[in-house]
Amino acid sequence: MAQTSHPLAAPKTQTQTEADLPWLVVVMNDPVNLMDYVVMVFRRVFGYDLAKARKHMLEVHEEGRSVLWSGSREQAEAYVYQLQEWQLSAKLQRDSGE
């Protein structure tokens, strides 16, 4: 029986490589929400314990932003939507891999 040859897999294009990178859920600082409220939201949305939620809240407060989660685009979009529903300034950002 003759073997059939399989075509070589096409090399990844830059677009495919970029799509494979994780997506980040980033929360930006705002002058509206109280610190305790932000901690509560992080705990409810991500299931963070108090220490981790406070760490991210302080990072937002002191550095102006915090990366809360990294992973698939679909899940990242869902998290951003939930955070925005809680009136937090959240955005989706592609991980640069750096």
Contact map, one row per residue, 1 for C-alpha under 8 A:
11100000000000000000000000000000000000000000000000000000000000000000000000000000000000000000000000
11110000000000000000000000000000000000000000000000000000000000000000000000000000000000000000000000
11111000000000000000000000000000000000000000000000000000000000000000000000000000000000000000000000
01111100000000000000000000000000000000000000000000000000000000000000000000000000000000000000000000
00111110000000000000000000000000000000000000000000000000000000000000000000000000000000000000000000
00011111000000000000000000000000000000000000000000000000000000000000000000000000000000000000000000
00001111100000000000000000000000000000000000000000000000000000000000000000000000000000000000000000
00000111110000000000000000000000000000000000000000000000000000000000000000000000000000000000000000
00000011111000000000000000000000000000000000000000000000000000000000000000000000000000000000000000
00000001111100000000000000000000000000000000000000000000000000000000000000000000000000000000000000
00000000111110000000000000000000000000000000000000000000000000000000000000000000000000000000000000
00000000011111111000000000000000000000000000000000000000000000000000000000000000000000000000000000
00000000001111111000000000000000000000000000000000000000000000000000000000000000000000000000000000
00000000000111111100000000000000000000000000000000000000000000000000000000000000000000000000000000
00000000000111111110000000000000000000000000000000000000000000000000000000000000000000000000000000
00000000000111111111000000000000000000000000000000000000000000000000000000000000000000000000000000
00000000000111111111100000000000000000000000000000000000000000000000000000000000000000000000000000
00000000000001111111100000000000000000000000000000000000000000000000000000000000000000000000000000
00000000000000111111110000000000000000000000000000000000000000000000000000000000000000000000000000
00000000000000011111110000000000000000000000000000000000000000000000000000000000000000000000000000
00000000000000001111111000000000000000000000000000000000000000000000000000000000000000000000011110
00000000000000000011111100000000000000000000000000000000000000000000011110000000000000000000011000
00000000000000000000111110000000000000000000000000000000000000000000011110010000000000000001111000
00000000000000000000011111000000000000000000000000000000000000000011111000010000000000000001111000
00000000000000000000001111100000000000000000000000000000000000000011110000011011000000000111100000
00000000000000000000000111110000000000000000000000000000000000001111100000000001000000000111100000
00000000000000000000000011111000000000000000000000000000000100001111000000000000000000011110000000
00000000000000000000000001111100000000000000000000000000000100011100000000000000000000011110000000
00000000000000000000000000111110000000000000000000000000000110011000000000000000000000001000000000
00000000000000000000000000011111100000000000000000000000000000000000000000000000000000011000000000
00000000000000000000000000001111100000000000000000000000000000000000000000000000000000000000000000
00000000000000000000000000000111110000000000000000000000000000000000000000000000000000000000000000
00000000000000000000000000000111111011000000000000000000000000000000000000000000000000010000000000
00000000000000000000000000000001111111000000000000000000000000000000000000000000000000000000000000
00000000000000000000000000000000111111100000000000000000100000000000000000000000000000000000000000
00000000000000000000000000000000011111110000000000000000000000000000000000000000000000000000000000
00000000000000000000000000000000111111111000000000000000000000000000000000000000000000000000000000
00000000000000000000000000000000111111111100000000000000100000000000000000000000000000010000000000
00000000000000000000000000000000001111111110000001001100100000000000000000000000000000000000000000
00000000000000000000000000000000000111111111000000001000000000000000000000000000000000000000000000
00000000000000000000000000000000000011111111100000000000000000000000000000000000001001000000000000
00000000000000000000000000000000000001111111111100001000000000000000000000000000000000000000000000
00000000000000000000000000000000000000111111111111001000000000000000000000000000000000000000000000
00000000000000000000000000000000000000011111111100000000000000000000000000000000000000000000000000
00000000000000000000000000000000000000001111111000000000000000000000000000000010011000000000000000
00000000000000000000000000000000000000000111111100000000000000000000000000000000000000000000000000
00000000000000000000000000000000000000000111111110000000000000000000000000000000000000000000000000
00000000000000000000000000000000000000000111011111111000000000000000000000000000000000000000000000
00000000000000000000000000000000000000000010001111111000000000000000000000000000000000000000000000
00000000000000000000000000000000000000100010000111111100000000000000000000000000000000000000000000
00000000000000000000000000000000000000000000000111111110000000000000000000000000000000000000000000
00000000000000000000000000000000000000000000000111111111000000000000000000000000000000000000000000
00000000000000000000000000000000000000110110000111111111100000000000000000000000000000000000000000
00000000000000000000000000000000000000100000000001111111110000000000000000000000000000000000000000
00000000000000000000000000000000000000000000000000111111111000000000000000000000000000000000000000
00000000000000000000000000000000000000000000000000011111111100000111000000000000000000000000000000
00000000000000000000000000000000001001100000000000001111111110000100000000000000000000000000000000
00000000000000000000000000000000000000000000000000000111111111000000000000000000000000000000000000
00000000000000000000000000000000000000000000000000000011111111111100000000000000000000000000000000
00000000000000000000000000111000000000000000000000000001111111111100000000000000000000000000000000
00000000000000000000000000001000000000000000000000000000111111111000000000000000000000000000000000
00000000000000000000000000000000000000000000000000000000011111110000000000000000000000000000000000
00000000000000000000000000000000000000000000000000000000001111111100000000000000000000000000000000
00000000000000000000000000011000000000000000000000000000001111111100000000000000000000000000000000
00000000000000000000000001111000000000000000000000000000001110111110000000000000000000000000000000
00000000000000000000000001110000000000000000000000000001101100111111000000000000000000000000000000
00000000000000000000000111100000000000000000000000000001000000001111110000000000000000000000000000
00000000000000000000000111100000000000000000000000000001000000000111110000000000000000000000000000
00000000000000000000000111000000000000000000000000000000000000000011111000010000000000000000000000
00000000000000000000011110000000000000000000000000000000000000000011111100010000000000000000000000
00000000000000000000011100000000000000000000000000000000000000000000111110110000000000000000000000
00000000000000000000011000000000000000000000000000000000000000000000011111110000000000000000000000
00000000000000000000011000000000000000000000000000000000000000000000001111111000000000000000000000
00000000000000000000000000000000000000000000000000000000000000000000000111111100000000000000000000
00000000000000000000000000000000000000000000000000000000000000000000001111111110000000000000000000
00000000000000000000001110000000000000000000000000000000000000000000111111111111000000000001000000
00000000000000000000000010000000000000000000000000000000000000000000000011111111100000000001000000
00000000000000000000000000000000000000000000000000000000000000000000000001111111110000000000000000
00000000000000000000000010000000000000000000100000000000000000000000000000111111111000000000000000
00000000000000000000000011000000000000000000000000000000000000000000000000011111111100000111000000
00000000000000000000000000000000000000000000000000000000000000000000000000001111111110000000000000
00000000000000000000000000000000000000000000100000000000000000000000000000000111111111000000000000
00000000000000000000000000000000000000001000100000000000000000000000000000000011111111111100000000
00000000000000000000000000000000000000000000000000000000000000000000000000000001111111111100000000
00000000000000000000000000000000000000000000000000000000000000000000000000000000111111110000000000
00000000000000000000000000000000000000001000000000000000000000000000000000000000011111110000000000
00000000000000000000000000000000000000000000000000000000000000000000000000000000001111111000000000
00000000000000000000000000110100100001000000000000000000000000000000000000000000001111111100000000
00000000000000000000000000111100000000000000000000000000000000000000000000000000001100111110000000
00000000000000000000000011110000000000000000000000000000000000000000000000000001001100011111000000
00000000000000000000000011110000000000000000000000000000000000000000000000000001000000001111100000
00000000000000000000001111000000000000000000000000000000000000000000000000011001000000000111110000
00000000000000000000001111000000000000000000000000000000000000000000000000000000000000000011111000
00000000000000000000111100000000000000000000000000000000000000000000000000000000000000000001111100
00000000000000000000111100000000000000000000000000000000000000000000000000000000000000000000111111
00000000000000000000100000000000000000000000000000000000000000000000000000000000000000000000011111
00000000000000000000100000000000000000000000000000000000000000000000000000000000000000000000001111
00000000000000000000000000000000000000000000000000000000000000000000000000000000000000000000001111
